[in-house]
Amino acid sequence: MVLKPVQNIMGDFEKLKEEAGIAACNFIKDGMKIGLGTGSTVRYTVIEIGRRISEDGLNVVGVPTSEATRELALEVGIPLVTLSESGGLDLVIDGADEFNDDFSLIKGGGGALTREKIVAQSSKSMIVVADDRKQVETLGEFDLPVEVLPFEWERTRDRISSICPGEVTLRGGSEPFVTDNDGYILDCSFGPSISEPKSLEMKILSIAGVVEVGLFVDICDAVVLASNGGVSTLINDSGRLN
């Protein structure tokens, strides 16, 4: 057996993520209005869109899902509009922290879940770019992010804790992570037990102080997947691309 150096393995995997991010651009057509996601893989998508604008004359506009994506998009030359100005989006390309066979997602590892969901719900279709480490049988091994108001956030945490079997922690601890909306993130350890994500999403959203939940259900239409075997595209048979 020949073992590849760890650095080479990581370099190869990063290359696959780049290829997947670029492959997601194949869903883009001239004249589209596009939601620009947040994350390490979809970052390559944003860079490729900028390249196609400058080198191929692609005519699109974008709506960013975070301030970090806004800065990157402007840096690579993507014209930006607000969601209201766009009048609705043709598609959004975004990342995910987990996805299952039903194309339900956990998102929010980067803290942009609220803006990501607003943009996703305003799009005619959603393309997710991910690597195969994110593909799971049951959601929840990745802690579920929940954005909450800073006001009396401890009370909100306690109410979420009553339905979460594991620990609910404030991201950042004594120096809380603050979202682009000036909210806090609670990371909820459900473990791989979220078999009914829609029901759980509604239950958490009913708690006062909760801004948004990092469960995206019935919204993802395809996953462009990077793995050691290459890049493949998984199409949701119940999605809007069929």
Residue, then its C-alpha position, 0 to 999 in steps of 0.5 A: m500500500v502506498l500512502k499519499p502525503v496528507q498535504n497532497i490528499m488535501g490538495d487533491f480534495e481542494k481541487l475537486k471542490e474547485e471543480a465542483g464549484i465551477a461545474a455548478c456554473n453549467f446551470i447558469k444561462d445568459g441574462m439570469k439573476i443569481g443568488l450567490g451563496t456562502g462557503s468554501t466550495v461555492r466560493y469557487t462558483v463566485i470566482e468562476i462567474g466573475r471569470r465568465i463575465s470578464e472573459d466570456g461576456l456572460n450577462v448576469v446579476g447576483v444577490p449575495t447571501s453574506e457580506a463576505t460573498r458581497e465583497l468577493a463578488l465585487e472583487v471579481g466583477i459581478p454586478l450586484v442588485t438587491l433582492s427587491e430590485s431583482g424581482g426574484l431569482d432564476l437560481v441560487i448556488d450555495g453550499a451545505d453542511e449536510f444533505n440527505d437522500d431527500f435533499s434536505l439540508i443543514k446550513g449555517g456553518g458560516g453563520a449566514l443561514t437567515r440570508e441564505k434561506i431568504v435568497a433560496q426561497s426567492s429563487k426558482s431553483m437551488i443548486v448546492v455545491a458540496d463534497d461527499r463528506k456532507q452526504v449523510e443518511t440522517l441529518g444532525e451529526f453536524d450541529l444544527p445552527v439556529e440564529v437567535l436575537p441577542f435579547e434574552w438569548e439564554r431564555t431562547r437557548d433554554r427553550i431549544s434545549s428542552i427539545c434538543p437531546g444534546e448540548v446547545t451552545l452559543r457560538g463564540g462563547s464569551e465573545p459571541f459570533v455576531t451574524d450579518n444581521d446582528g444576531y447570535i448563533l446557537d449550535c444544537s447537538f441533535g446527533p444523527s437523529i433528525s428524521e423529520p426535518k420539516s417538523l423540527e424546523m417548525k417546532i424551533l421556529s415557534i420559539a420566541g427569539v428564534v430568527e431562523v433555523g438552519l434546516f432547508v427542506d423541500i428547496c434543494d433541486a440538485v447537488v453538485l458533488a465532489s468526491n475522490g471519484g470526481v465530480s457528479t451531479l445529483i438531481n432531485d426527482s421531486g425538484r423543480l429542474n424536472 
